[in-house]
Amino acid sequence: MIGEKIGEYTVTHKLGAGGFGTVYKGLSQDGRFVAIKVLNPHLANNEKVVRKFFNEAMALATLNNENITRLLEFFPSGNNYAIVMEFVEGLTLDDILKRLKGPMPYKDAITMAKQILKPFQYAYEKGILHRDIKPPNIMIENKTGIIKIMDFGIAKISTAATHQTASHMISFHYTAPERFRGTADIRSDIYALGIVFYEMFTGKRPFDAKDSGQIMFCHMNELPKPPQSFSKDIPPGVSSAILKALSKEPDDRYQDFNEFAKAFENFEQVDDSLVVGDEKTVFASRQGLFDHEKAGGTKSDRKSEKKSKAPLIAMIALAILLIAGGAAFYFTRLGPEEKVAVAEPPAVTEPAPVETPKTPPAPVVQPEPAPEVSKFPDVPYEYIEENEKGFHEFSHPVDNSAMVMIPEGQFVMGSDKYRAEKPVQTIFLDRYFFDKFLVTNEKFQKFVEDTGYQTDAEKEGFGYVRVGLRWVKTTEANWRKPDGLSSVLHIPDHPVTQVSYNDASTYCQWAGKKLPTEAQWEKAARGPEGNVFPWGDSEPDITRANYDNVVGTTTPVDKYAKGMSYYGLYDMAGNTYQWCQDWYDVDQRVERNPQGPQTGDERVVKGGSFIEGVESIRSANRDRYAPEHRTFLFGFRCACEPDK
């Protein structure tokens, strides 16, 4: 690559590489040096990696702070993608700690700690968590002594622009206990920074086991030694502040970086700046860490770098545009015959709606009595009311679930976005009934008590739980303890999880219902006009759905009223994946009451989950798993056709 062009930039050096991407030093046409991050070519077709790459660009585009590396450009490069950032010449905190081979001098450590906290608070106030805080991502620029926070590659953006959650792309040594259970918020970043500070002040990590399983165990169960036990120079107050950041329970930590910073206010620091004399930081000057011969680097003659004049909003718009148009990858698992490719914008289908919700009656002084069941003589259920969207609701006699009557008629199914979702078709469905809510822990418990049923996870002694980078067979993980640790007894109104297709189907049989066909599920989610999301075509946010690991676990099934579907159904996007009765297949469907193929190996799941990003919670999105598969992301709801 040396001497080649990436966009308008000429590659001059290779700065580093990892399994995910490669970073080059490049020279712009106006003489600026920049850092260019490109995906490793063999990963350009990996949707999860591409999504992570876009997420980094989105995070950087939102930030404009002198202590955070600035995004200059983000663009496609041939069959790949490139992020261009300001070039920072200096040493990472990791470099410094390795060369010191011990703790930093106390005064330098306290000075640096106070400065590091500021950009993280700034990013948090912009709605962004870093989620990969560690010494290699903190740099001291050798020309100015300014701290630069780098690599927002798995940052969490609390807006609709986010995609796949990255909670499982973690650095084990700097990971808060709750993240191994799938939860992450600002207090997880506080914990990670507490470990960085522990290392700065003591020269050691609090838990330095080499095996990832041992490290995880220590984070969850072991208490670190107080930093002051390693050096008499560390004041008890500083030691206590670091230990508070490392509390096992998030509620016991600082609740933001400003609160963390206040704990250091009364302790001595060298200066408001790390700059001293000849372009050296205080501690670097003392230790000779910026001696170029010793550091193995060279000092580049650089022209003064002009600040980017591109408005911040243009950067954000560019990233969004590239994500929406130039990188429309299939964000579900592809069949063996399918290729990942950049998709054309979906064709606009103009469906002819054939059904509209019934307009609620005008309010009157005295409420009218509830309609009698005889209003629907072919429905053997108790009529409840017209719901918020104007559709009729009934109470099912076995599990007492509220069911919405979905009227017969046409709807638009599928999308042109991905191979697995094609073709777009107008499908006709007869009238059917659909659970308003996901089946809860409370309802599933009643089923188990009535039948003595054992789930696949209980019979086989394990369920699947995401731990760090991997899905792990976890003993004792079942519907009673979805993560293998925490009981659901205190969350009866959350959706049941760790249920397989077999378990879900058996529940439906007990209740006199069935799992919905994929067509029934998709119509219930999209409405007759084929909405992109249950609520319409607008992008989601955290008030509409439990997605993208914002909450980090399941939520009550009636929480997201703003995210109701056209028919008034809850959680048709996010919270848990939902089993459908269809065997998985692709291509053309029959146009009336499609049932899917007669046989197959995997059943369809729909709806995304609490850790899935925007692409996965689209109503047309589909995935598939073996009927016995179960994870803490899988739940279900039922349908029925009582008038047949």
N, C-alpha and C positions, 0 to 999 in steps of 0.2 A: 504493500500500500504506500510505502514511502515515495513521495514525488507524485502520487496520483491525486486526482481531484475528488472531493466529496462536496457536491454543490459547487459553490464558488471558492471553496477553501482548498489549499494545497496541503497535503499531509506532509509533515516534517519529521515527526517522531511518533513512536508508539509509546504511550504512557503506561498502559497496563491492560490486562485482560482477565476475564473470569469466565465462568461457565455461561453467563448470561450475555455479556457484551464486551466490546473492546473500546478503549478510549485512546484517541489519537490527539496529538498536538497538531494544530493546523494554522496556516497563515492566510489571512483574508487578503483581498485585493488592495485594501487600503493600509496594509501593513500591521494589522492587529494579530496577535496570537490568540487562539481560541482552543478550547477543549471540545472534541467531537466524539460523542458516544454513538456507536452503531451496534445494532444487534449482530450477534454471531450468525453468519448466513444460514446455518442449519436450523436456526430457531425462528427464522422469518415467517414460517408457516405454522408456528406453534401459537394458537390463539391466547393461551394464558400468558405467555411471555410477551407477546405483542401488546396485550392489554396492560401488563405491568409497565411496559415502556411508555405507552400513551399516558398512563397515570402519572409517571414521573414528569412528563412534559406539562400536564395539566397542573400539577402541584407547583412546579417552578414558575409557570406563567402567572400564577396568582400572587406571587411573592415579589416584593420590591424592597429589599433591605440590604444594607451594606454588609451585613454579616451572613448573608446567604448567597451562594453562587447564583448568578443571574442567568436566566434563559435568554439567549440571543435569537435563535431560530429553531424551528422544528419542521422537518420536511421529509417527504419520501425521497429516497436516493436509489434509483433503479428499482430493484426488487426488494430493497431494504428500507430502513428508516433511520433518520439521524436527528440527534438532539445536539445543538451547538450551544455551548455555555462559555461564560467568561473563563479565561485561563488564569489559574491561581498558581503562582510559583511559591513553594514553601515546603513545610513539613507537616505531616499529619500528626495528631496527638499520639497515634500509635507509633509512628517513627520515633517521636521524642521519648516516649516511655521505654521503648526497646533500647534506645541508645543510652538513656540514663541508667538502665538496669536497676531501677529502684524508684523510690518516691521522688516527686518533684519537690524542690525547696518549698516550705510551707507558704511563704509570702507570695511566691509565684503561683502556687496552686490556688490560693484563695482569690488572687487577682483574676486568674483565668476562669475560675468557676463562676464568679460574678458576671463576667462578660458572656460566657456561654449561655447563661440562663436567658439573656435578653432576646436573642433571635428566636428561641423556641417559644417564648411567650408571644412574640409578634406573630409567628406562624399560627399558633393556637387561636389567637384573636381573629385571624383570617379564616378560621374554620379548618385548619390543617394540622394533623398529627404526623410526626415523622415516621415513627414505628420501626426505625432501624438505627437508633442512637447507639453509637459505639465509637471508640477512638479513631478508627480509620476514616470516619465521616466528619471529623472535626479537624480543620487545617488552620495553621498559622501562616499567613502570608509573610514571606521574608522581607519584602520591600517596605511594608507598612506596619507589620506586626498585628494586623487586623485578623480577628478570628473569622473563619468562613465555615458555615455548615454546608455540607455537601450531601448528595445522593438522596433525594427524596423519591427514590425509585419504588418504594412500597408505601409511600405516604398515603394517609387517609384523608380524603376530601369530603367534608360533610355537606355535599350538594348533589344535585342530580347528575353532575358530570362524572361521577365516579363509576367505575366498572368493577371488575372482579376484585373481591376482597383479597388482601395479601397477608392476612394474619398468619398464614402458615409458612410464609417466606421469612424466617426469623433467624437471628443469631443467638444461639442457645445461651451463651455466656451472659447476654444482656437482656434476657427475656423475663418479664414479670410472670408470676405464678398463674394468674388468671388467663394469660394468653394460651397456655397449654390446654385450657378448657374452651377456647374459642372466643373469649371476651377480650376487648381492648378499648381503652379510652385514654384520656390525657394522663391518668394516673399510672398507666402502663409505661408511658414515656418518662414520667417522673422516676419510676423504678429503674429504668434503663440508665437514665442520667445519674441516678444515685450510685450505680455500679461504676460508671465512668469516674465519678468523683472519688469513690472509694479507691480506685486504682491510681488516680492522680496523687492522692494524699498518702497512700500506704505503699505503692509500688506493687500491690497484689490485687488479684480479683478476690471477692469474698468467697466464691466457690470455683475452684480451679480443677475439678475433675475432668478427665479427658473424654470419657464416654458420655454421649449425649443423654442417655437414660439417667446416669448418675447426676449429671448437671441438672436435669429437670427435677429429679427427686430433691436435690438440695434447694432449688428455688422454691419448691412447694413446702418443704418440711424443715430445713435447717436454718438456724439463726446465725448470721455472720458475727465474727468477733468485732468488738468496737474498734474503729480506726485508731483511736488514741492508744490502744494497747500495743500498737506497732511503733509509735513515736511520741515522745514527750512534747514535741513541738506542736502537736495538734490539740487545740483547746477542746475541753469537754463539750462545749456548745456546738462546735463544728462536727465533732464525732456524733453527737446526738442527732444533729440535723440530717446527716447522711443515713444514719440508722432509721430515722423516721421515713425517709424516702424509700427505704428497703423493707418497709412493713409488708407482711404477707397479705393483709387485707387492704384493698384499695382505699376503703374509707378511713384507714388509719394513716394514710400518707398525706402529703401536701396535695391540695386540690387544683393548683395550677403552678406555673413556674414563678409567678410573682411572689406567691406565698413561700415557695422554696427560697427565693432570693432574700426575703426578709429575714430568714433564719441566719443569714450570713452578714447582715448589716453591721453588726457591732464588732466584727472581727477585722483585724488589720489587713490592708491590702497595699500593694506597692504604689499603684498609681491608677488613674482611670484608663490608662493606655498601657499596652505591653511594649510600646515603642521606646527604645533607648538608643541614642547615639547612631552608630553607623548601620542603619537598616536592620537592627537585630532586636529581638525581644529580650526582656530582662533575663529570663532563665536560659534562653538559647545563647545569649552572649556569655553568661557565666560558664556554661558547659561546653561552649565551642560547637554547638550543634549545627550552626549555619556555616561552618567552615566547609567550603565547597569541595576541597580535596577529600576531607573526611567523610562528607555526606555522599560523595560519589556523583555530584551533579555539576553542572556548568551554569554560569550566570549569563542569561541571554540579554542581548541589547534589544530592548523593546521600545517601539514608538509609543508615545502617550496614547492611551486607549480612550477614545471618546465614548461617552455613555450612549447606550442605545437610545435613539429617538423614537423608536416604534412605540406607540402607546400600548399600555398594558392590556387594554381591551382587545387590541389587534392580536396580541399573542394568544389570549384566551380563545378568541374567535378562530384563529388559525388551528389551534389544537383541536377544538371541537369539530371544525370543518373536516380536518384530516381523519378524525375518528369516525365521523358520520359517513363520509363519502369514500375516502381513499383507502380505508382499512376495514371494510365490512366483512370480517371473518366470521365463520361459523363457530359460535361460542358454545356449542354443545359437542358431544362426542360424535365423530363422523363414522359412517359405515366404511367397510374396507374398499368399496368402489368409489368413494367420494374423495375429491381433491379440495384442499383449502385454497380459496382463490378470492381475489378482490371482486366484490360483487358490484353489478350495476345498481343504480338507485332503483328501488322497487317500483314496478309499474303501478299506476293508480287505477284501481278498479272502482267503477261507479256502481255500487250495488243498489238494487231497488228495494228499500226497506218495505217489509210487508207487515210489520207489527209495531205498534207504539204503546208505551205504557198507559194504563188507564189513568186519567186525571183524577186526583183525589177530590172527594166532594167538598164543596164550599163549607166553611165552618158554620155551625148553627149554635144557637144559644143552648139548647139541650142536646146532648149527644144521642145519636140514634142507637138503638140496640144492635149488638153484633149480629151480622147476618147468620141465618140458620144454615146448618149443613145442607139442607134441602136446596139451597141455592146452587149447589154442585152435586146433583144426585148421583153422579158416577164416581164421586170421590169419598172413600170411606174414612176420611180423616176429619178431625175437628178444625173448623175454620177459625183462624185467629183474627186476621185483619189485612188491610192493604198496607204494604210496607212503605218505606220512605220513598221508593221509586214508583209506587203505584201498582205493584204486582201483588197477587193474592198469596198469603202465607197460611200454612196449615201445620198442625201439630201431629207428629207421627206417633201412633199409639204404643210402639214398643220402646223406643229409646227417648221419646218425648222431644225429639229434635224439631226445630222449626224448619219447614221445607217450603221453598218458593215454587209456585207453579210457573214453569217456563212455557209460554204459549207455542203452539205449532207455527211453523213458518220457516222462511229462508234466513240464512246468515252467510257471511263471507268467512271462509276458513282458509288457513294457510297464509304464506307470504312468499314473495319473490326474493327475499333477502338471502336465504341459505338453501342449499340443495335439499336438506332434510325437510324443509317446510313447504316445498313446492309440491303441486301447483296451487295457485290461488283459485278456489272454486266456490261457487254458490251451492250450498248444501241445504236440503230440506229435512227438517226433523219434526216428527210428531210431538205432541205435547208430552212433557215429562215433569217430574218433581226433583228438586235438587236441594241438598242440605245448605242452609244459609251459612252455617259455620263449619269449620273443621271439627272432626270428632275429637273431643277433649279427653284428657286423662280421666276425668270423673266418669264420663260415659263408657269409656273402655273398661274401667274398673268394674262397673256394673255388669258389663258383658262377661268379664272373666269370672266374677262371683256367681253369675247365673249358670255358667256353662262349665267352669273349671278348665277353661282353655289355656293351653301353654303356647306361647308364641315361638316362632322359629329360633329367636335369640335365646329364649329360656331353655328350649330343648337342647340346643347345641352348646350352650354355655358361653356365648360371646355375641357381641354386636360390634359394629364398626364405628370408631371415633377418630376424628382428625386430631392428631397430636404432632405439633411441629410441622414437618414437611410431609408427613405420611398419614395414610389411613391405617389405623392399627386395630387388629382384632383385640378387643378389650373384654376381659372376663368380667362377668356380672353386669355388662352393659345390656340392658333390655328396656322394655317400656317403663318399668318401675324406676330404673336408674339409667337414663339415656346415655350419660357420659361415664357410667360405671362407678360414679361416686355419689351424686346428689339424688335424693329421692324426689319424686314428683308429688308426694302427699301434700306439700304446701303450695302447689300450683295446679289445683284441679281444673282451672279454666284455661290452661294452656293446651295446645294440641298434643295428642299422644304422638310419640315418635318411637324410633327403633322398631317399627312394624314393617313386615314384608308385605308383598302383594298377597301372599297366602293368608297372612293374619288379617289384613284389611278385608279381603273377600269373605273370610269366615265371619267377621263381625257383621258385614252387610247381610249375609244369609240369615244370621240370628235375628237381625232386625226386620227381616222381610223386605230387604232392599237389594241393591246390587252396586258394584262400582260403576261409575259413569263410563260410557264410551268416550273415546277421545273427542269425537264430534260434540257430544253432549257437554263435556267439560269446556271445550273451547267456545261453544255458543254461550254458555252460562257466563264465561269470563268476558267475552267481547261484545255481546249484543248483536243485533241483526246487521249492523253496518261494518262489523269487523274492526272494532277499536284496537289500537296497538296495545294499550294497557286496559285493565278493567274499567278505569274511570274515564277513559278517552284516549286522545293521542298525545297529551302533554307529558313531558318527562316526569318521572317520579321524584318525590322528596320524602324526607323522613316523617312527614305527617300522613302519608298515604299508604306506606307499606313498611314492613320489617325486612330490610334487605341490606346487602353490602356490609354486614357485620357492624352496623351502627350501634345496635343494641347488644349483639354478641350471643344472643340466645333466643329461645322462643318467647312469644308475648301472648297475652290473653287473646282469645279468638275474636272478641268483639271490640278490639282496641281501635282499629283503623277505619272509622266511619267515613273519613274523607276518601278512602280508597275503595269504597263500595263499587261493585260492578253495575252495569246498566240495569240489571235485574234486582239490585239490592243485596248482593252476596259479599261476604267479608273474606279477606285473605285469599283472593284469587291470584294475588301476586305476592310472593315472599312468605315469610314465616316457615312453612315447610313445603317440600315437594309433595305432590299428591298422585297417588296411583290411579291409573285408568285401566279398564278391562281389556283394552286392545293389545294384541301382539304387535310389536313394532314392525313397521314396513314403511316404504317410501313410494312416491309417485301417486298416480291417479286413485281417487276414492270413488265409490259409487255415490250417486248424487242424492240418494234418499236414505236416511237412517243408516249411514255406514257403520259397520261393526268391526272393521279391521280384518286381517287375515285369519284363517281357520287355525293355523298353527304357527309356532315360532319359538324362539329361545328367550326373548326378553319382552317385558311389558313396558308400556309407555308411562312416563311420569311427566307431570306438567307443573308449572307455577313457580319454579325457583324456590329459594329458601332464604333463611335469615343471613346466610353468608354469601349469597349470590349477588352479582352485579346487575346492572340495568338490562343487559342483553338477555339474561336468563329469566327475568321476570316479565318479559313480553308475553302476551297471551298466545302467540303463535309458536313460541319456543317449545321444543320437545326434546326429551332425552329418554333413555331406556335402560332397564336393569333386569337381571334375572329375577324370577318370582320369589326366590328365597332371600334375596339381598335385603339388608336392613342397615340403616345408619341413624344417627341422631338428627338427620335432616328430613327423614321420610315420615309423612303422615297421610291422611286421606279424608275424604268425605263420601257420602253415598248419594245415589239417585234411585228413582223408581218410576214405574209406569202403572199405577194402580187401576187405570180404567181399561187395561187390556185383558 
